[in-house]
Amino acid sequence: MKQKRRPAVILMLIAGLVTTGVVQAGVTDAAKKAARENRKASRQERKMEKAGSGVSDLSKTAFYQDFGDVAQVSWQRRKGLDEASFEQNGHELTAYYGVESTLLGTSESKTWSDIPEPGKKSIEKYYPGMMPVAVIWYDDNEANDEGLEIYGNFFEGRDNYFVQLKSPGKDLVVKVDPEGNVEYYAKLTE
């Protein structure tokens, strides 16, 4: 009886090996197909970026839902973001839309006097002799936690002022939150 069992055991082992090989081949083929599709999508994405394929219609639709009927809007696509520059209530704004065509936030040019007083005092104390040459207010869309690049650094949101400071041989940006806390942000090249 033992001899009859052996062939059955051997057949089960062979069947198991063949099945494993088929499954592995199927997984390998599926992985190869997925990799090909990813490469194809990446090439298409790079091609669209190079061609300046234009602003997403979804971003434009989202913009009008977010800001209403704005008369004049200037659109551009930059670094994977759709940017809408427009005027609303007497303010010149730029709205940023991410890869999902959702609002990341808006920016607006401001002046030194707009910065909270504790922030101005900290800048004067820790960056003596440097003059503010640009102030930008970034108003984050708190409903979206996607970040964006500001002054060459990735920024994950939150409302902040970005203050460009300059002196001979130095050009940098500090970040000032609404409470006036100051943090070094980026060095700019001259």
C-alpha positions in Angstrom: 0.0 0.0 0.0 2.8 2.4 0.7 3.9 2.1 -2.9 0.5 3.2 -4.3 0.6 6.2 -2.1 4.0 7.3 -3.3 3.0 7.9 -6.8 0.0 9.9 -5.6 2.3 12.0 -3.3 4.7 12.5 -6.2 1.9 13.5 -8.5 0.7 16.0 -6.0 4.2 17.5 -5.6 4.5 17.8 -9.4 1.1 19.4 -9.7 2.0 21.8 -6.9 5.2 22.8 -8.7 3.5 23.2 -12.0 0.7 25.3 -10.4 3.3 27.5 -8.6 5.1 28.0 -11.9 1.9 29.0 -13.7 0.9 31.4 -10.9 4.4 32.9 -10.8 4.4 33.3 -14.5 1.0 35.0 -14.3 2.2 37.3 -11.6 5.3 38.1 -13.5 3.4 38.8 -16.7 0.9 41.0 -14.8 3.8 42.9 -13.1 5.5 43.4 -16.5 2.3 44.7 -18.0 1.7 47.1 -15.1 5.3 48.3 -15.4 4.8 48.9 -19.2 1.6 50.8 -18.5 3.3 53.0 -15.9 6.2 53.8 -18.2 3.8 54.6 -21.0 1.8 56.9 -18.7 5.0 58.6 -17.5 6.1 59.2 -21.1 2.7 60.6 -21.9 2.8 62.9 -18.9 6.3 64.2 -19.8 5.2 64.7 -23.3 2.2 66.7 -22.2 4.4 68.8 -19.9 6.9 69.5 -22.7 4.2 70.4 -25.1 2.6 72.7 -22.6 -0.5 70.8 -23.1 -2.4 73.6 -21.4 -4.5 74.0 -18.3 -6.9 71.3 -17.3 -10.5 71.9 -18.0 -11.3 70.4 -14.6 -9.2 73.1 -13.0 -11.1 75.8 -14.9 -14.4 74.3 -13.8 -13.3 74.1 -10.2 -12.0 77.7 -10.3 -15.5 79.0 -11.3 -17.1 76.9 -8.6 -14.6 78.3 -6.1 -14.6 82.0 -7.1 -17.8 82.5 -9.1 -18.1 84.4 -12.3 -14.7 86.2 -12.6 -14.5 88.4 -15.7 -10.8 88.2 -16.6 -8.7 85.2 -15.7 -5.2 84.5 -17.0 -4.3 80.8 -16.9 -0.9 79.1 -17.1 0.4 75.6 -16.3 3.7 75.6 -14.4 5.5 72.8 -12.6 2.5 70.5 -12.7 0.1 73.1 -11.3 -2.6 75.1 -13.0 -2.4 78.8 -12.0 -5.2 81.3 -12.4 -4.4 85.0 -12.0 -7.4 87.3 -11.5 -8.8 90.2 -9.7 -11.5 89.9 -7.0 -12.9 92.6 -4.7 -10.0 94.9 -5.6 -7.3 92.2 -4.9 -4.9 90.7 -7.4 -4.9 87.0 -6.7 -3.3 83.8 -8.0 -5.2 80.5 -7.4 -3.2 77.2 -7.5 -4.8 74.0 -8.6 -3.1 70.6 -8.0 -3.0 67.4 -9.9 -6.6 66.5 -8.8 -7.8 69.9 -10.1 -8.6 71.0 -6.5 -7.7 74.4 -5.0 -4.4 74.3 -3.1 -4.6 78.0 -2.1 -4.2 81.5 -3.3 -1.4 84.1 -3.2 -1.5 87.8 -3.1 1.2 90.5 -3.1 1.3 92.4 0.1 3.4 95.2 1.7 5.7 95.3 4.8 2.9 97.0 6.7 0.7 93.9 6.3 3.1 91.7 8.3 2.1 91.2 12.0 4.1 93.5 14.3 5.9 90.7 16.1 7.1 89.4 12.8 8.5 92.7 11.7 10.4 93.1 15.0 11.9 89.6 14.7 13.0 90.3 11.1 14.6 93.6 12.1 16.4 91.8 15.0 17.6 88.7 13.3 18.1 90.1 9.8 19.6 93.5 10.4 20.5 95.6 7.3 18.3 93.5 5.0 15.5 95.2 3.2 12.1 93.7 2.4 11.7 93.7 -1.4 8.6 91.5 -1.8 5.9 90.2 0.5 3.5 87.5 -0.6 0.5 86.3 1.4 -0.3 82.6 0.8 -3.8 81.6 1.9 -4.0 77.8 2.2 -7.1 75.8 1.3 -7.4 74.0 4.6 -9.7 71.4 3.0 -6.8 70.2 0.8 -3.6 68.9 2.3 -1.6 68.8 -1.0 1.5 71.0 -1.0 3.2 73.1 -3.6 6.5 74.6 -4.4 7.2 78.2 -3.3 10.5 79.9 -3.9 12.0 76.5 -4.9 11.0 74.7 -1.7 8.2 72.3 -1.2 5.6 73.9 1.1 2.8 71.8 2.8 0.3 74.6 3.2 -0.8 76.8 6.1 -1.4 80.5 5.8 1.8 82.4 5.8 3.6 85.5 4.6 6.7 85.0 2.5 9.1 87.9 2.8 12.0 88.3 0.4 14.8 90.1 2.1 17.8 91.6 0.3 21.2 93.2 1.2 24.4 93.3 -0.8 25.4 89.7 -1.4 22.4 88.2 0.3 18.9 87.3 -1.0 16.7 85.2 1.1 13.1 84.4 2.1 11.6 84.1 5.5 8.2 82.8 6.4 6.0 84.7 8.8 2.8 83.0 10.2 -0.3 85.1 11.2 0.9 85.3 14.8 4.2 86.9 13.7 6.5 83.9 14.2 9.4 84.1 11.8 11.2 81.1 10.2 14.0 81.1 7.6 12.6 79.6 4.4 15.0 79.8 1.4 18.2 81.3 0.1 17.7 82.8 -3.4 20.5 83.0 -5.9 21.6 86.3 -7.2 
